[in-house]
Amino acid sequence: MAEDELLAFREHWKQELTIKNEAHSNCNVTLQPSREDSKLKRYFEDFGQNRSEPEKRQDSTSQGSSKGGQEAFLSAAKTPKEDQPEYVSIAEGLLDGRTSPLLERIQEERTRRKRQYHSLTSACNTSSQQQPQRKINKGDKLVDQFIQDLNETNDIPFFDIELPYELALKIFQYLSRTELGRCAQVSKAWGVLAEDEVLWFRMCQTEGYHHGASVSDSPCWKSMLRDCRNSENTVRSNWKNRVGSISQLQYELGKVLCDVSSCDSYVVAGYTSGDVRLWDTLHWDSAASFLKPSPLTADVTPRPHVSHIRVNNTVAVAAYDDGCVDVWSTETGQEPVHHFQIPGRVHALALSLESPTLATAAGLDVRLDQPDERGYWRTLCQATLPKPVESMVVVPWAGGRGGDSVPLVALSAGETVYLLAPEDLEPRVLHTVYGHPITCLDASASHAALGIKSCGWAMNDGGNKIQVYSLETGQSEMSVGNSAGDFSCVNLRDSPPHMLVCGNKDRRVRVFDLRTGSSVTSLYAHHMGVTSVQADDWKIVSGGGEGLVCVWEMRMGAKLWEMHNRHPVRHLRFNTSTLVTANIPDEKSPRGACITDDDLTAHRRHRGVICHYDFSEDSTSQDHVLPICRSNYVESSGYNYNIGLAVPYDILSGSHASH
């Protein structure tokens, strides 16, 4: 049907041109050309000007044969110039499609079009022989060529003719998911390009999924990306609606919790009995959860309390009140791999999250330890400060000799913040202001943030602030926050890029944009002050001195949900799908309570609690109910706290009625 309409269109156009030419020759009158004629004439002139001299000479010699003119045009267009460089001919070859994997399809299409053109030409010649002979007009031949060019352009997509597959793939990699879906609907060739595994593998890597994987690891990266995004949306919905499993991590019911630390799937806790417990929440392997003390101090009675606990993916560290420090491997557990003792009580303990680098401070002395390539622990550097250390952070720093990454310790002592590296003979002073003590400290690989307490006349300048320093230059880059209360916690390392989240004793949680220095949000969170805080790109989790854990939506500033336990929230850390919180009591030896009694349930309020939330679990699972709520009346530990009501009310009421 389409070919018949095209043939009718050509015949109608030729008749109009013939009638106009005859009228012009008979009347010898110069007529004003119409708009359509002027456009067609302009196209013919441009087409003729763009043709080379050999083509024009070929047209003049064989003006009656359109086939000969077309072959001359194609041969002249394909003849390379002798004086042009080689790379120009290579580029022309790429643009002509001679290196495209679709070359066979293009040649077949061109052959089919030539045959169709010859059949139409022969049909026109047959009809013209039956009619009176007339002079062949040059415009008729150009009209045929124009129609053939239109057909060739519309039938084969641009990428199939002009670009090789590799170059087209290079262009497609800059498209988004929605744009790739739209391009896949254009043609079969574009659909093959849009479904290429390399494109979807790179998109998975760009969006933060499956780092370190290769293209051959999955047969369909498009499905893999869809599954990852669906899982991410499910986890986000579970976070917002508090759907998942909740577990309380307890070791000894009669001991008081001293300190808690977590990293990824590992959670470690220390107790007043001197015991250290390690949980692997990914596998829940209880066999390797008890970490034994060093044989040198195992016989000491009574055992000292655990003062500080730290853990990363490779080692777990515990410091005791008598100055002993034990280091365990998270893989083997049980016996410590390193042990040393510092004179006096350990005031601060810091462990790098990226490597087994340990920093300890006791009194005025600071030391930095790290294992060598063979696994033997060595002391990298030691220093003595004018005042006792209050807080420390260990981060990787790229400012070593030769650009190597070395551990860097940022520590606060009184009004001064120091930087200590293994290659430094003495600590460097990063910040010091007399009479303005440091209330909190945190650092990332490039910056350090410290809360400064303003006193006296300095309160007229806006109150307490947070100073942000560059670790590379050692200069202050920004000062944010104007608060009458002291900043009690700051989180820079675990925050999104260019963001800083902090908590204050004035009951507020604040988020600042470090690019502009402006406040993103300010939330009235905890009536007894904020003790710990962390944020990601869409939510904020904060803990307060009253024992509340609150989850906030950052953009709207709305509270999603909260959980309450006794004692202040001293530890809070979350990742994509899990949250670990620890309510640690300030009083380690509660007065009026004997924790050695047989009835341990009477002293639950003194011990503290560790909660582990997993939002990747199915909401229909029974594990999302707290263990104390799943207990029955037979268990002594759950008799006074059972709210699960395993026995229905109607059964109880029926039994009472019968009596």
N, C-alpha and C positions, 0 to 999 in steps of 0.2 A: 504493500500500500504506500509505503514511504517512497519507494523508487518511482512509482507512477506519479505521485504528486511532484516529485523533483523534476521528472521529465516534462510534465505539463508546465511547471514554472519556467523551465528553460525555453520551451517552445513559445510560451506567451511573451517572454522577455525578448526573444529574437524577432518575433513579429512586430512588437512595438518599435524596436530599433530599425527594422526594415522599412516600416511605414514612415517613420520620421525622416529617414535618409532619402526616400523617394520623394516625399513632399518637399524636402529642401532642394533637391536637384531639379524638380519640375518648376517650382515657383521662383527659384533664385532669390529668395528673400531671406534675409538674416533674421532668425528668430531668437528671442531671449530664452536661453536654456532654463529648464526647470531645476528645482532644488535636487531632485533625484538624479537628473542627468549630470549636473555639476559635480555631485559627490562621486558618481561613477567615473566621470572623466578625470577627476582629481586622482582617483585610485589608479586608473590606467596610466596616467602620467607618472605618478610616483613609482609604479611598478616598472615602467619603462626606464626611468632614470636610474633605478637601482640595478639595472641589468648591465652587464659588461659589454665591451665592444665585440668580442667574438659572438655573443648571443645575437646582437643586432645584425651582424653580417649574416649569421645563419638564418635569421628571420627574413632578411631581404632576398636571400637565394631560394629559400623554401617557404614562401609565404602561404602557400595553399595547404601545406601538410602540418597539422597541429602536433602530430606525433613526433615528427622530426624536430620541431621547435622545442618541445618539452625535453627530449633527450639531450639536445644541445644545452638547454638551460641547466639540467642536472649535471651534465659532464663538466660544464664551465664552473658550476658552484663547487664541485668536488675536486677540481684541479687546484692543488696547492701552489702558492707563490714560491718562486725559487729563492727570493731574497729574504724570506721570513725565517726567524729562528726555529729551532726544533721544538722548543717547548710550546710555541704557538700552535704548531700542527698537532701536538699532543692534546692541548686544550680544546682545539676545534674537534678533535676526534671524540673527546669526552662529551662535548656539547651535542655532537651529531648522533650520539648514542651507539657508536661503533664498539664501545667497551662495555655496554650494558648487558646484563644477563638476559634481558628481554629482546635481544637482537633478532632472534628467529621469529618471534611474534610480530615484531615491527616489519620485517621483510615480507612475511606472509600477508600482513595487512596491506602493505604497499602494492604487492603483486595483485591482490584481489581488487584493489582500487583501479589499478591500471587496466585490468581486464574489463572491469565495469565501464571504465571510461572509453575503451576501444569499442566495446559493444554499442555504447550510446552514440559514438561518433559514426560507426558504420550504419546505424539505424537512421541517423540524420542525413548521411550521404545518400542512402537509398530513397528517402523521402524527397530529397532535393533533386535527384535525377528525374523523378516523376513530374516535378514542377519545372517551369521555365528557368533556364540557367541565368544566374545573376552573379555578380562579382562578390567574392567572399570578403566580408568585412573583418577588419582586424579586431574590432570590438567583440565579435562572436567568439573568437579564439580566447581572448582575455577573460570573457565571462565564464567559459568552460574551465579555465585554469583557476579562476577565483572560487567557483563552486567546489572544485576538487580540493583546494586548500582548506576550505571551510569543513568539508567532510573529514579530511585527514586530521584536523585539529580537534574536532569534537569526538571522534571515535576513540582516540588513544590519549590517556591522561598525560599531563605534562611530565611527571616524574618518570614515566615509562620511556619517553623519547629523549628528553634532554639530559637526565642525570643518571649516573650509575647507582647501583643499590647502596654502595657504601656511603656515597655523598648524601643520598636521600635519608639514610639512617642517621647520619650526623646531624641533619636538620631536625629530624623527628625527636632527637633526645632533648631538645629544649622545650618540648610541649608538656603540658600538664596531663593529669589523668583524664580530665573532661575533654580536652582537645584531642587526645589520642583516640578516645571513643568516637568523637565526631569524624575524625579523619578515616577511621576504619569503615565508615559507611559510604565513603565516596566511591570506591571501586575495589576490585579484588586485589589489585597490586598494592593499593594503599592499605588494605586490610592486612596483607602479609607484613607490611612494614610496621603497622601499629601493634601487631601481635608478636613482634620480635622479642625473644627472651632477654637479650642484652638490655633493651630499653627498660623492661620491668625490673630487671635485677638492679640496674642503677637507680631506679626510682625507690626500690626498697632500701638501698644503702643511703640515699639522700634523706629519706624520712626517718632514719634511725633504727631500722629493723635489720637483724641478722648481720651485724658487723663481723668481719672476718670470714664470711662465707664466700664461695666461688659460684660461678654461673652453673656449673655442673651439679651443684648440691640439690637442686630442685628441678623437677621436670616442667613445672609451670610456675613461674615467678609472679604472674598476674594473680593467680589464685592464692599464692602465698601472701601477697600484699593485701588482698581482700580479707583473708582470714586474720591477719595481724591487725588490721584496722577495726574489724568487727570485735576482736578480742579487746582491743583498747577501749572501744566504746562501751563494751560490757563492763569492764573494770571501772571506768569512770562512772557509769550509772550505779554500780555497787558502792563506790565511794560516797556518792551523793545520798544514797538511800540507806546506807549502813547495812548492806547485805553481804554476808560472808560468815566466816568462822571466827570465833573468839576463844582464845585459850589463855589460861593463867599458868605461868611458868613458876612452879614452886619446887624447892628442893627439900629443905628442912623446915617443918612447920614451926618448930620452937625457936628458930634463930631469926635475928633481925637483919634485914637487908641493908648493906652498907653502900654499894656502888654497882652500877650496871653500865654495860657498853654493848653496842651492836654494830655489825657491818654486814651488809647483804643478808645472808641466811644464818649468820652466827650471832648468838646472844650469850654473853658471859656475865656472871653475877658473883659478887663476893659477900660473905656474911660475917657476923660478929664471932662466929665459931672458928674463923680462919679458913673455912672451906670455900672452894671456888668451883662453880658449876658452869659447864659449857653446853649449850644446846645448838644443834644443827636443825633449824626449822624446815630445811628443804627435805631432809631425810628422816628427821626425828629419831636419830640413832642414840639411844640412851646408854649403850654399852661404853662409849667413850666420852660420856658427859662429865664424869667426875675427874677433876684435875688434881693429882696428888702433889703435895708440897715437896720441896727438896729434902733429900735424906738428912742433910745437915741440920735442918730445923724441925724435922718430923717429931722428935722426941721432946720438944719444948712444951711444957705445960705451966700455966694455961696458954694456949696458942693465941698470938696477937690477932687483933681485928684486921680485916682487909680494909685498907684506906682508899686505894685507887684501883680501878680496873680499866683495861683497854684491850681492843681486839681489832684485827683486820683479817684479810682473807688467808693469811699465812701463819700468824702467831697470835697468841693471847698472853697478856702481861698482867700481873697482879703485884701490888706493892702493899706491904704490911706496916703496922705501926712501929715495929722495931727497926725499920730501915731495910729489911730484906726485900728483894725483887726476884720473882720467878717468871720465867718465860717458857711457854709451851707451844708446841706445834699444833695447829688446828687439824692436821691430817692424822697424826699419830696420837696426840693427847697423852693422857696418863702421866708419865714422868716428864719433868721439865727438861728442856734442852739447854737452858742457861740459867745461872743463878749468881747473884752478887749482893753485897750488902753495903749500905751507905751509913756513915755515922749520923745518928739522929733520925727523926721522922721524915718521911717523904712528903713534901708539901704539894708537889705538882708532878704529873706524869702525862706524857704525850707520846703518841704512836702515829707514824705516818700511815695513811690509808693506801699508799701505792707501793710501799716497800717495808721490810722489817727494820725500820729505823726507830730507835727508842731514845727518848730524852727524859731524864729524871732530874729533879731538883730537891735537895734537902738542905734547909737552912740557906746559906749564901752560896753553896756550891751547885754547879750545873754540869752534867756530863751527857755526852751523845755516844751511843753504842749502835753498832751495826755488824752483821755477820759478813765474812769475806766469801770468796768464791767457793771455798771448801767447807763452809758452814761454821767456822770458828768465829765467835763473837769477839770484836775488837772495840776498844774505846777510841773514837775518832778525835774527840777534843774535850777539854775540860775548861771551866771558867769559874771565877769567883766574882760575885756582884756585891755592890754596897748594901743592898737590902734583900730580904727574902723574896723568892719568886712566888707570885700568886697564881698565875695562869700561863700555859704554854701551848703552842701549836707547831707541829712539824709539817712542812709542805715541801714538795719538790721545786727546786729553783734552777733555772737555766743560766745562771750567772757565774758558773764555775770557770775554772781555767780551761781555755780552749772551747768554751761554749758547752761543756758537759753539764748534765743535770746532776745536781748535788742536793742533799737534804739541807734545809734551812730551818732554823728554830726561831720563832718569834715569841718572846716572853716579856711579861710585864712584871715590874717590881716597883711598887710605890707609884711615883709620878712619871716613871721612865719606861719606855718600850725599847728592848734591845733586839738585835738580829745577830745570830750566832751561826756561822758556817764552819765546816771542817777545816778550811784553809785559812781561817782568821785566827790570829794570835789572841785577840781580845774581842769581846762583843762590841758591835757597832751600835751607836745610839740612833734610834729612828725617831723618837719623839720624847720630849721632856718639857714640862711646864711646872714650875715650883708651886706647890699648894693646890694642884689639880690632879688628884689621883685617878688611876685607870680603873674603871669599874667592870669592863668586859673586853674581850679580845678574840678576834678570829682572823684567819688569813687564807687566801687562795694562792695559786701559783704565781700570780702577778701583783696582787694587792693585799694590803692589811687594813682592817677596820678595827678601831678601838673607841670605846665609849669613855668620854672625859667628863668628870664631875666638876662643875663650876662652883666656886665658893666666893663669898664676899661680893665685891663690886662686879665681878664677872657675871653675876646673874642678870645684870642690866643689859648684857649683850645678847640676850635671848635664852639664857639658861644652859642646860647640859646639851652637849653635842656629840656627834660621832665623826671622827676624822678618818678619812680614807687616804692612805699613803700608797705610793708606787714602790714596790720592792726593787725595781730596776734602778730607779733614780734616787730613791730615798726621800723624795719630796712629797709634800702634801698636795693632793689633787682636788680634794673636795671636802667640805664640811656640811653635814646635813643634820637636821633635827634641831628643834628648839623646844625643850621640855623642862619643866620645873622638877620632875622626878629623875632619879638616876636610871641610866640604861643598865638593865640587869643581864641581858643576853643579846648577842648579835650573831647572825648566821650569814656569812659571805661565801663559804666554800661550797655549800650544798644548794645555794640559791640559783635561779636562772641567770644567764649571762646579762651583765649590766644591771643587776638587781641586788638589793640588799634588804633583808628583813631583820627587824630587831624588836625586842620587848623592853618595857619600861616599868618602873615601880608605880607609875601613875595609872596603871591598869590598862594601858593601850598597847596594841601591836601596830607597828608602822612598817610600810614597804616604800623604799625610795628607788628612783631611777637614777643610776650613777651617770648616765649620759647628760642629763639636764640638771640633776640635783633636786628635782621636784619630788613631792610626796605622791605616791601612786594611790595609797589607801591608808586609812587610820581607823582601827577598830577598837571599840571599847570591849575588852575581852574578859579580864579576870579582876575581881574586886580585891584580891590580896596580892596583886602584882603578877607580872609575867615572869616565869622562871625558865622556859625553854620554848623555842620556836623554829619552824622550818617551813619553806614554801617552794612550790614549783611554778609552772607556767599558768596554772588555773586555780590552785587552792593553797590555803594556809592552814597549818596545824600548829596550835599553840597549847602550852600547858601552864597552869597557874599554881600559886602557892596554896590555894584552897583545895587542890586535888582534881580540878576539872581539866579535861582534854577536849578542846573545841576544834571543829573542822569548819573552815570558812571558804566561801566562794569569793575569789579575789575580785573579779570584775564587778559583781553586784554588791560586794561587802556584806553578804548575808550569811548567817550561821546555818550550816547544814545540819549538824547534830553535835551532841556533847556526851561525854561519859565521865562519871565521877567515882573516885576512890579516895580513901583516907590518905593523908600526908601529901606533901608537895610533889609536883611532877619534876623530877630532877633529870630525867633522860627521855628524849623523844627523837625518833628517827623513822623515816618512811622512805620507801622506794615506789615503784610503779604499782604494786599490788599488795604490799604488806606495810604494817605499822607496828612499831614496838614502843611501848610507853612503860615507864617505871616510876612508881610512887614510893619514894624513899623517905623514911622517917628521920627527922632531925635528931631525935633522942634515941641513941643506940642502946642505952640501958634504962628502960622505963622504970620509974619509981612505983613501988606498990604492986609490981607484977613479977612473979617468979616464973620464968620461961622454962623451968625444968619440971613443972608440974605435969601430971599425967593428962589432965584435961586441957589439951592444947587449943581447943576451939574457943576457950574463954579469952585468949590473948591474940586473936587474929588481928585486932586493930593496931597492935604494936609492931607488926612484922614488916609491913610494906608488901607491895604486889607488883608483878611484872605481867603485862598484858600483851598478847600477840594477836593482831588482827590480820586476817587473810581475806582480801576482797575478791580474789580470783575463784573462790569456791562457789558452788551452787547454793543458792539460798534455800533450797529444799533439804539440804543436808542437815542431819541432826547435830553436827558439830558446831553450828552457829549459836547454839545455846550454851551458856556458861556451864562449866562442870558442876558448880554448886547448885545450879538450877535443875540439873539432871539427876541429882541424888535422891534417894528415897528415905523413908523414915527409919529404916533399919540401920543405916550408917550413922555412927555417932558424930562424925565430922559435919554432916549435913542436917542433923536433927533440928538445930535452932535456926538454920539459914535456908531451909528448903522452901522455895517458892514455886517449884515445878508442879506441886500437887499431883503426885503420881496416882493417888487414890481420888476418884471423882467425888464431887460434893454430894451427888445424889446417893452414892453408896454410903457415905458417912451419915447423911441425914436419915437414910433408911435404917441403918443399924441403930442410931440413937432412938428412932421412933419405936423400934421393936422392943427396946429396953424400957 
